[in-house]
Amino acid sequence: MRPQTQELRSRIQQAADLQQQLDLLAGAYEGEAAYLLACGPSLNSAWSDRVEHFLRDKLVIAVKQAYNRVP
């Protein structure tokens, strides 16, 4: 997990509304590539130790059950 993620998560949980949450996220990881993982059969079939190793130090956004694979 990125160092700033814990602090950002805490601030988002304390935000008054959705707009404040989005404002906190805007630019929070500027300049970094982000990898979006969504659930589905291709996630399991494409998953390997190589993929896990590659994503280890990357900014990953996991959607729904993909979070179980990459929390």
N, C-alpha and C positions, 0 to 999 in steps of 0.2 A: 504494500500500500504506500502511496506517495506520502511524504512527510506532511504536506499541507492538507491532505484529505481528511484526517481526523478533525482538525480545527474547522475546516469547511463544513463537514457533516454536522458538527455541533451548531454552527452558526445558521445553517439551513433549517435545522430542526427548531430553532428559536425564532425564525422569521415569522412575521405577522401574516404574510399571504404569499401566493404563488409568484407574484411579480417580484417581491423581495428575494425569494429563493432564486429566481432566474437571474436577477441582478448580481447576486453573490457568485453564481456560476460563471457569468460572462467574463471571459478572459482569465479565469482561474488557472487554466493550464495552457495559456497562450504559447505558441511555438512548439508544442509537443504533438506528435502524431497520436491519434487515438484509435483504438481497435474496438469495434462494436461486435459483440457476440450475442447472437439470438438463439433461442432454443429451436430444436428441430432435429430430425434424424441425421442431417449432414454434419452437425456439430460432433456427434458421437463417432460417425464413420471417419471423419477427417482428423479427429483428435489423435495426437501422438505425443511421445516424450519430447520430440523435436519442437512441436508447436508449444507445448507447455514451457519448455526452456526459453523459447523465443519471447513469449509473452511475460516471462517472469519479472522483467524490469520495465515493462511498458505500461502505458495508460490504457486500461481495459474497462469498457463499459459493458456489463453483462445484463442482459434482459431476461426477466422471468427465470425459468429453470436453468438457464445458462449460468446463473449466479452460483448454482450448486457445483459447477465445474470450476469456475474462476471467481471466488468470492471477493 
